[in-house]
Amino acid sequence: MSQFDVFEDHDYLSIKTFRANDEGVPTAVWFYKDGENIYITTGMASGKVKRIGGNEHVEVAPCDVRGGLLGEFVVATAEILQAPEDRAHAHDLLAKKYGHTEMWSQSLNDAQDPARAYLRVVPR
């Protein structure tokens, strides 16, 4: 059993990233669970990406669209994907889950868009 099994049947998760002073900042995001990995996309200029660049420690929990928690946080590690094939893999997985939504199709057409960050989250 994986620590991430709690995310089955959920559309959103709260990812808590940490500022330099260790203050946690939770944000609701779309995600795709692939085995032991969770994939997320966000804007490259987002605070999440900046904070992960300085501290790969994150916590994730299932949540509703507004970030209301639906379970406990799980301690994890996040990395910003750089390799084109890793970014394309994450993009394809997310598109498979959310491709039917208008927002996804309008804003995330290209896996290599430099304005997009793709994150891989793994349990600790």
LUMPA-313929 format. One line per 3 residues: number of its first residue (from 1); their letters; for each residue x, y, z of N, C-alpha, C. Coordinates in steps of 0.2 Angstrom, whole numbers. Example, Ala and Ser with C-alpha at 12.3 -4.5 7.8 and 13.67 -1.06 7.14 Angstrom:
! residues 2
1> as> 66/-28/39/62/-22/39/66/-16/39 | 64/-11/35/68/-5/36/64/0/39
//
This chain:
! residues 124
1> msq> 4/-6/0/0/0/0/4/6/0 | 3/11/-4/7/17/-5/4/23/0 | 8/27/2/6/33/6/1/37/2
4> fdv> 2/37/-5/-2/41/-9/-9/38/-11 | -10/32/-9/-17/29/-11/-23/33/-8 | -22/37/-4/-27/42/-1/-30/46/-6
7> fed> -26/47/-12/-28/52/-17/-32/49/-22 | -33/42/-22/-38/39/-27/-44/42/-27 | -48/43/-32/-54/46/-33/-55/53/-31
10> hdy> -49/57/-30/-50/64/-29/-47/68/-35 | -50/74/-36/-48/78/-42/-43/84/-40 | -43/85/-33/-38/91/-31/-34/88/-25
13> lsi> -28/91/-25/-24/90/-18/-22/97/-16 | -20/97/-10/-17/103/-7/-10/102/-6 | -6/106/-10/1/105/-9/4/111/-4
16> ktf> 7/109/1/10/114/6/17/114/4 | 19/120/2/26/122/1/28/126/7 | 35/127/8/37/130/14/42/136/12
19> ran> 40/142/15/45/148/15/51/147/18 | 56/151/18/62/151/21/62/151/28 | 56/154/31/55/154/38/51/148/41
22> deg> 50/143/36/47/137/38/39/137/38 | 37/143/36/29/144/36/27/140/30 | 22/136/31/19/132/26/13/136/22
25> vpt> 13/135/16/9/139/11/5/133/7 | -1/132/9/-5/127/5/-9/130/-1 | -9/126/-6/-12/128/-12/-16/122/-15
28> avw> -22/123/-17/-26/118/-21/-24/117/-28 | -22/111/-30/-20/110/-37/-23/104/-40 | -24/104/-47/-25/98/-50/-19/93/-50
31> fyk> -20/87/-50/-14/82/-50/-16/75/-54 | -11/71/-55/-12/65/-57/-7/60/-53 | -10/55/-51/-6/50/-47/-4/44/-52
34> dge> 2/43/-52/5/38/-57/9/33/-53 | 6/28/-50/10/23/-46/12/27/-39 | 19/28/-38/21/31/-32/22/38/-33
37> niy> 21/41/-39/22/48/-40/16/52/-41 | 16/58/-40/11/63/-41/13/68/-46 | 10/70/-51/12/75/-55/7/81/-55
40> itt> 10/87/-55/6/93/-55/9/98/-60 | 5/103/-62/8/108/-66/5/115/-63 | 10/120/-64/8/126/-62/12/131/-66
43> gma> 11/138/-65/15/143/-68/22/143/-66 | 27/143/-70/34/143/-68/36/149/-63 | 32/155/-64/33/160/-60/29/160/-53
46> sgk> 26/154/-52/22/154/-46/26/154/-39 | 23/155/-34/26/155/-27/28/148/-26 | 24/143/-28/25/136/-26/32/134/-29
49> vkr> 33/136/-36/39/134/-39/45/137/-36 | 45/144/-34/50/147/-30/52/144/-24 | 47/142/-20/48/139/-13/51/132/-14
52> igg> 48/128/-19/51/121/-20/58/122/-22 | 60/127/-26/67/128/-28/72/129/-22 | 69/132/-17/73/133/-11/72/127/-6
55> neh> 67/123/-6/66/118/-1/61/113/-4 | 64/107/-6/60/102/-9/55/98/-5 | 55/100/2/50/97/7/44/100/5
58> vev> 39/95/4/32/97/4/27/93/8 | 21/95/9/16/90/11/10/90/7 | 7/85/6/1/85/1/-5/81/5
61> apc> -11/83/3/-17/81/6/-23/81/1 | -27/77/1/-33/77/-3/-37/83/-1 | -40/87/-6/-44/93/-4/-50/94/-9
64> dvr> -54/99/-8/-59/101/-13/-56/106/-17 | -60/109/-22/-58/114/-26/-56/120/-23 | -59/122/-17/-57/128/-13/-51/127/-8
67> ggl> -48/120/-8/-43/119/-3/-45/116/3 | -52/115/4/-54/112/10/-51/105/11 | -48/104/16/-45/97/17/-50/91/18
70> lge> -48/86/14/-52/80/14/-48/74/17 | -43/75/20/-39/70/23/-32/73/26 | -28/69/29/-22/72/32/-16/73/27
73> fvv> -12/77/29/-6/79/25/-1/73/25 | 2/71/20/7/66/19/14/70/17 | 19/68/21/26/71/20/28/68/13
76> ata> 31/73/9/34/71/2/39/76/0 | 42/74/-5/47/78/-9/45/80/-16 | 46/86/-18/44/88/-24/50/90/-28
79> eil> 50/89/-35/55/91/-39/52/95/-45 | 56/100/-48/54/103/-54/57/99/-60 | 52/97/-64/55/93/-70/58/97/-75
82> qap> 64/95/-77/68/99/-82/68/95/-89 | 69/89/-89/70/85/-95/64/85/-99 | 64/87/-106/58/87/-110/54/81/-110
85> edr> 57/75/-110/53/69/-109/49/68/-103 | 52/71/-97/49/70/-91/43/75/-91 | 44/81/-94/39/86/-94/33/84/-98
88> aha> 35/81/-104/29/78/-109/25/72/-105 | 29/68/-102/25/63/-98/20/66/-93 | 23/70/-89/18/74/-84/12/77/-88
91> hdl> 14/81/-93/8/84/-97/3/79/-99 | 6/74/-102/1/69/-105/-3/66/-100 | -1/64/-94/-4/61/-88/-10/66/-86
94> lak> -8/72/-85/-13/77/-83/-18/79/-88 | -16/79/-94/-21/80/-100/-26/74/-100 | -24/68/-99/-28/62/-99/-33/63/-93
97> kyg> -32/65/-88/-37/66/-82/-41/72/-83 | -38/78/-85/-42/84/-86/-43/87/-93 | -41/83/-98/-42/86/-105/-48/88/-107
100> hte> -54/86/-103/-60/88/-105/-62/95/-103 | -58/97/-98/-60/104/-95/-57/109/-100 | -62/114/-101/-60/120/-105/-54/123/-103
103> mws> -53/125/-97/-47/128/-94/-41/125/-96 | -41/118/-95/-35/114/-97/-33/115/-104 | -38/114/-109/-36/114/-116/-34/121/-118
106> qsl> -37/126/-115/-35/133/-118/-28/135/-115 | -26/133/-109/-20/136/-106/-14/131/-106 | -15/125/-107/-9/120/-107/-8/116/-113
109> nda> -8/119/-119/-8/115/-125/-1/112/-126 | 4/115/-124/11/113/-125/15/111/-119 | 17/105/-119/21/102/-113/28/106/-113
112> qdp> 30/109/-118/37/112/-118/36/120/-117 | 30/122/-115/29/129/-114/34/131/-108 | 38/136/-109/43/138/-104/39/142/-98
115> ara> 33/144/-99/30/147/-93/26/142/-89 | 27/136/-90/24/130/-86/29/127/-83 | 28/125/-76/32/121/-72/28/114/-72
118> ylr> 32/109/-72/29/102/-70/33/99/-64 | 29/97/-60/32/95/-53/30/87/-52 | 35/84/-50/34/77/-48/35/76/-40
121> vvp> 30/74/-37/30/73/-30/30/66/-28 | 35/64/-23/36/57/-21/36/57/-14 | 33/51/-11/32/51/-3/39/50/0
124> r> 40/53/6/46/52/9/47/46/13
//
